[in-house]
Amino acid sequence: MIYTIGYAGVTLEKFIELLKEQDISVLIDVRSLPKSRYFYQFNDSNLSKSLAKEGIEYIHMKNEFGARQENPDFYTYEIFDYDKFAESFQFKNGVGKVLKLTSLGKNICLMCSEIDPIKCHRAILCARHL
């Protein structure tokens, strides 16, 4: 099973509780920059330590799923083009990695900061292709 979650406005304790309720074994961070100015507990180093204590693996996949890529080929009129990026090797490679984890019986959750998945590239990009 593949889930998504956003952390904005949620405490770390509640965030972990939500993951555990769905028996998440791997959290995949799809943020291009795994840092938060306002929610430091969700910075990659802090988050990975907190999740490890709960038996949840943390994987950061900015190259595969981040919506702020350095390659100018992924932009149209200086706006990130989800369709172009979805055709890239790196994105398809990321999809393959996620699907392999699910085939191993792992419950996966894609994470970003946006609380509403419909407004986030978790749905606009990732979920559409998974």
C-alpha positions as a printed NumPy array, in Angstrom:
array([[  0.   ,   0.   ,   0.   ],
       [  1.209,   3.517,  -0.753],
       [  0.013,   6.445,   1.352],
       [  0.858,  10.147,   1.406],
       [  1.14 ,  12.594,   4.279],
       [  1.89 ,  16.264,   4.803],
       [  3.248,  17.552,   8.074],
       [  2.28 ,  21.256,   8.08 ],
       [  0.435,  22.069,  11.276],
       [  0.904,  18.593,  12.763],
       [  3.096,  17.787,  15.75 ],
       [  5.814,  15.197,  15.311],
       [  4.046,  12.984,  17.833],
       [  0.765,  13.102,  15.875],
       [  2.646,  12.587,  12.607],
       [  4.291,   9.413,  13.914],
       [  0.985,   8.252,  15.398],
       [ -0.657,   8.585,  11.956],
       [  2.149,   6.587,  10.342],
       [  1.877,   3.856,  12.944],
       [ -1.91 ,   3.658,  12.558],
       [ -1.349,   2.636,   8.928],
       [  1.587,   0.363,   9.778],
       [  3.978,   2.418,   7.641],
       [  7.375,   0.766,   7.388],
       [  9.057,   3.227,   4.978],
       [  8.607,   6.994,   4.813],
       [  9.798,   8.494,   1.537],
       [ 10.535,  12.205,   1.725],
       [  9.719,  13.776,  -1.663],
       [ 10.758,  17.305,  -0.732],
       [ 13.48 ,  18.858,  -2.846],
       [ 14.853,  20.51 ,   0.281],
       [ 14.388,  18.27 ,   3.337],
       [ 14.454,  21.176,   5.744],
       [ 11.805,  23.27 ,   7.419],
       [ 12.398,  26.714,   8.844],
       [  9.288,  26.507,  11.003],
       [  9.073,  22.801,  11.803],
       [ 12.709,  21.861,  12.589],
       [ 11.616,  18.442,  13.883],
       [ 10.814,  17.582,  10.246],
       [ 14.326,  18.369,   9.015],
       [ 15.767,  15.217,   7.476],
       [ 18.334,  14.503,  10.194],
       [ 15.873,  15.032,  13.064],
       [ 13.061,  13.175,  11.348],
       [ 15.154,  10.166,  10.38 ],
       [ 16.297,   9.754,  14.013],
       [ 12.75 ,  10.044,  15.36 ],
       [ 11.414,   7.541,  12.824],
       [ 14.245,   5.063,  13.454],
       [ 13.24 ,   4.947,  17.126],
       [  9.795,   3.838,  15.958],
       [ 11.096,   1.24 ,  13.505],
       [ 10.216,   3.303,  10.432],
       [ 12.806,   3.633,   7.677],
       [ 13.4  ,   7.134,   6.256],
       [ 14.421,   7.591,   2.625],
       [ 14.928,  10.972,   0.971],
       [ 14.197,  10.853,  -2.776],
       [ 14.586,  14.45 ,  -3.929],
       [ 16.275,  13.477,  -7.192],
       [ 13.519,  11.044,  -8.081],
       [ 10.464,  12.981,  -6.875],
       [ 11.38 ,  16.537,  -5.871],
       [  9.484,  19.3  ,  -7.65 ],
       [ 12.476,  21.641,  -7.701],
       [ 14.943,  20.037, -10.053],
       [ 18.13 ,  21.72 , -11.278],
       [ 17.857,  20.422, -14.845],
       [ 16.361,  23.214, -17.005],
       [ 14.906,  20.583, -19.361],
       [ 12.196,  19.916, -16.773],
       [ 10.834,  23.459, -17.017],
       [  8.495,  25.145, -19.458],
       [  8.599,  28.946, -19.359],
       [ 10.512,  28.68 , -16.07 ],
       [  7.726,  26.615, -14.447],
       [  8.394,  23.028, -13.389],
       [  6.674,  20.771, -15.919],
       [  5.33 ,  17.666, -14.175],
       [  4.659,  15.856, -17.448],
       [  8.207,  16.38 , -18.724],
       [  9.681,  15.261, -15.43 ],
       [  7.429,  12.181, -15.311],
       [  9.063,  11.015, -18.554],
       [ 12.581,  11.27 , -17.141],
       [ 14.772,   8.312, -16.234],
       [ 15.227,   9.589, -12.68 ],
       [ 11.478,   9.793, -12.026],
       [ 10.8  ,   6.389, -13.586],
       [ 13.684,   4.981, -11.55 ],
       [ 12.071,   6.38 ,  -8.392],
       [  8.734,   4.809,  -9.295],
       [ 10.532,   1.5  ,  -9.797],
       [ 12.176,   1.756,  -6.37 ],
       [  8.856,   2.464,  -4.67 ],
       [  7.106,  -0.383,  -6.46 ],
       [  9.922,  -2.747,  -5.506],
       [  9.496,  -1.808,  -1.845],
       [  5.768,  -2.459,  -2.055],
       [  6.416,  -5.819,  -3.717],
       [  8.479,  -6.706,  -0.649],
       [  5.403,  -6.101,   1.503],
       [  6.4  ,  -2.659,   2.761],
       [  3.74 ,  -0.07 ,   3.518],
       [  5.053,   3.12 ,   1.946],
       [  4.178,   6.713,   2.72 ],
       [  5.258,   9.669,   0.589],
       [  5.843,  12.816,   2.64 ],
       [  5.977,  16.512,   1.874],
       [  5.085,  19.6  ,   3.868],
       [  1.751,  20.404,   2.18 ],
       [ -1.073,  19.055,   4.333],
       [ -3.566,  18.858,   1.429],
       [ -2.33 ,  16.21 ,  -1.021],
       [ -4.472,  17.603,  -3.854],
       [ -2.403,  20.811,  -3.787],
       [  0.894,  18.939,  -3.57 ],
       [  3.122,  17.205,  -6.079],
       [  2.541,  14.026,  -4.052],
       [ -0.8  ,  13.8  ,  -5.892],
       [ -0.143,  15.944,  -8.961],
       [  3.009,  14.052,  -9.889],
       [  3.8  ,  11.023,  -7.74 ],
       [  0.415,   9.423,  -7.09 ],
       [ -0.675,   9.888, -10.692],
       [  2.159,   7.668, -11.863],
       [  2.191,   5.179,  -9.028]])
